[in-house]
Amino acid sequence: MADIKVIILVFLAHFSVICASSIGEDVKEIFQKLDELSRKVSTLESKNSLLQEELNRQNGSFQEFKTKHVQEYSDLSKNHHRLVGEFKILKFKDFEPIKKRADLQDEKIKKLESLQSTVNSLSTKLGEAPPSFYAMMTSTVQIQGSNQTIIYDKTGTNNGNAYNTSTGIFTVPETGTYVFTWTAFSYVEEYVRLEIVVAGTIYGGTLSDTQETSDADTETAIVVVNANTGDEVYIRSQSEDPGDGHLYVEHECSSTFSGWKIS
């Protein structure tokens, strides 16, 4: 800007001499415009100087702001790393006991839930009748040989529906101690040997014998057995000398088979 001003001033001085001697009114007008331009250039130079000062001031403020916030960022970063380190220490130092207490609490809750389930199951069972049955014959059955399963085809009681009137077999629904009893009603001058089988094992037998009398005979037996869930219990003719008599039904008299759980 300074070089432009010098050129204009030289130009003005040179043409002033010419003006004084021989240039007309048109040239004077040109000089006037040049003077006006010179003033405008001076004004622009002044404004430019002010803008430069403001720019320098703003740059100084920016550098100060940058320095300040760089320091704040550095402080924040240090605090972050410090807190991460403290968290790791707390994680391994304080969290483990908390986790152990939580695991113990979960274990206690599971035990309580298991106990509650057991109590609910027992409450349900206490409200129900224990497994039990009473079965009888509705028609006379002839003994036809050894190991013949005796079928009592009608039930008066069958709590739990574990006795099958089609097969004559009671299937143990729950492990426990059971009482079983049966009655054999045979007729004149015959004999019948029966036995009770529990899970394939013979637990007792009866002999109803009227060979030397002219009257009917009734024999009853009772056993107490520890049985497991799924065991089959039934009455059958004995394997040796079972007899060839009949199990009769007459009026209210009938051969029967019963059982019930006691514990």
Secondary structure as UniProt FT lines:
FT   HELIX           2..21
FT   HELIX           25..90
FT   HELIX           91..95
FT   HELIX           96..126
FT   STRAND          132..136
FT   STRAND          141..142
FT   TURN            146..147
FT   STRAND          154..159
FT   STRAND          163..164
FT   TURN            165..168
FT   STRAND          169..171
FT   STRAND          176..186
FT   TURN            188..189
FT   STRAND          191..198
FT   TURN            199..200
FT   STRAND          201..209
FT   TURN            211..212
FT   STRAND          217..227
FT   TURN            229..230
FT   STRAND          232..237
FT   STRAND          246..247
FT   STRAND          249..250
FT   TURN            251..252
FT   STRAND          253..254
FT   STRAND          256..261
//
